[in-house]
Amino acid sequence: MRQFTSDELRKAWKQFYIDRGHVDVGAVSLVSDGSTGVMFNVAGMQPLMPYLLGQKHPLGTRLCNVQGCVRTNDIDSVGDKSHVTFFEMLGSWSLGDYFKKERCQWSFELLTQVFGDEREIGRLTGDKAIGHVRYATAGSGTTDNIQPFIFRFHDGDVALGHNGNLTNCVSLRRKLEDEGAIFHSNSDTEVLMHLIRRSSKPTFMDKLKEALNTVHGGFAYLIMTEDAMIGALDPNGFRPLSLGKMKNGAYVLASETCALDVVGAELVRNIRPGEIIVVNDHGYKIVQYTNKTQLAICSMEYIYFARPDSNIYGVNVHSARKRMGARLAEESPVDADMVIGVPNSSLSAASGYAEAAHLPNEMGLIKNQYVARTFIQPTQELREQGVRMKLSAVRGVVRGKRVIVIDDSIVRGTTSKRIVQLLKEAGAAEVHMRISSPPLKYPCFYGIDISTTKELIAAKKSVEEIRDFIGADSLAFLSLDGLVESIGLNAQAPYGGLCVAYFNGDYPTALDDYETDFLKSLTPEDRVRLPEFALYKSKYEGNEYTTAPTQQ
């Protein structure tokens, strides 16, 4: 029997699409949102064995009822009777919403070609698995960067997955290469394993602790060895990580608690900043690798990224968004006939606004569930095309009405402009935009794909200028205090335990390799303000800029 490596399986999976005219565009979007980007994962395949061996597939039925770490609201309906759901892979993506009925024939061909031999399927066994989804915020979108990474050493194999972004990756990689390290990818994730292997500490855990104290930025790591599953969170906890327990006693680590619910796991605890969790045959234990911690979880998890049914540090995402909407209604009321939310991540905030404003909450916009998120598309042309395909106005609902549109954020303004256009073309008398977060003015360096100020319309334009650009009759954003209080984390940390740097420029950490380019990108006004902000007015310690920007 021929032995397949994981790399061979990945290549076979991907080549199937390329042979049929698909273009490899890399990791444009790694979320399960209906894009044509292909991800590979060996987990979740066993339940498919009958269908891989030729049995008829029951169309419209979920074959594999495992869906972990899906970080989008765009596929809430996956697996219901209205869709021809083909199958789902653990923690990765759903073929069902991509493969329409007319494509089912060659989708079966895909499976029979890549996994056509029962003996090959039989080899995909084990008691541990990693399902991985990550935006391509570091490194290129090539097969070399597909995670989890597999490292084969003489003393045992190791698998590694990473969510987040390292701020000192460039410096560390350069140093490691100068010392003779050979990298097989250009992802920041691989740096950690090189640091572990080069450590002189006596045990694997000691090596890991040293490596984790060397890397900076945002990271939730998952490491699998032959006898353990190890999770680690950065000292600020930018990305969520939760531990769950299955009914059979197995443990699950997930970036969102909704993934635990899907697989029937009960939440045990959230992993805290600076913690390592080790799961093995004896259960689990928590190890602290640093005491220099300060909670600063990404506020965009609550605003946009996380699913509404997730809980992050005990705060339900839907409830938090609903409070944001209610606070927005209090801060920025407007005389109107109805409230509509931009599907899907803004629906919770819209319900909160409508209740607080005593207005009907109507469905004035319909979302095409098979279109990718637009803000992470690589070109403006693709983003605009995506917006045109993504949303439709319900003419019979909005015609002649004064409409309040609730959205979670404005990044470039492309989507907002199109929404206003759609509604006015559908006959809306007035369109008032209300945003359930403050203006996005600064880039993120901890795992969101917004790395430069030039991408952010609020970094260049005032609120009134943005309103004019999108064509709305009025525009207002939620205040920063309103955001912090609405989420209600209330941790003993700056901003209640949230990272809000995208709104006010107060970064919880030093920016390391990103600092010089970031400071160069600032407006003259910000060049004057931000160094003082970081040095004297920041609520954090240890985040001072090392480069003094010149005034222009």
Buried (B, 14 or more C-beta within 10 A) or exposed (E): EEEBEEEEBBBBBBEBBEEEEEEBBBBBBBBBBBBEBBBBBBBBBEBBBEBBBEEEBEEBBBBBEBBBBBBBBBBBBBBEEEBBBBBBBBBBBBBBBBBEEEBBEEBBEBBBBBBEBEEBBEBBEEEBBBBBBBBBBBBEBBBBBBBBBBBEEEEEEBBBBBBBBBBBBBBBBEBBEEEEBEBEBBBBBBBBBBBBEBBEEEEBBBBBBBBBBBBBBBBBBBBBBEEBBBBBBBBBBBBBBBBBBEEEEEBBBBBBBBBBBBBEBEBBEBBBBBBBBBBEEEEBEEBEBBEEBBBBBBBBBBBBBBBBBBBBBEBBBBBBBBBBBBBBBEBBBBEBBBBBBBBBBBBBBBBBBBBBBEBEBBBBBEBBBBBBBBBBBBEEEBBBBBBBEBBEBBBEBBEEBBBBBBBBBBBBBBBBBBBBBBBBEBBBBBBBBBBBBBBBBBBBBBBBBBBEBEBBBBBBBEBEEBBEBBBBBBBBBBBBEBBBBBBEBEBEBBBBBBBBBBBBBBBBBBBBBBBBEBBEBBBEEBBBBBBEBBEEEBBBEEBEBEEEBEEE
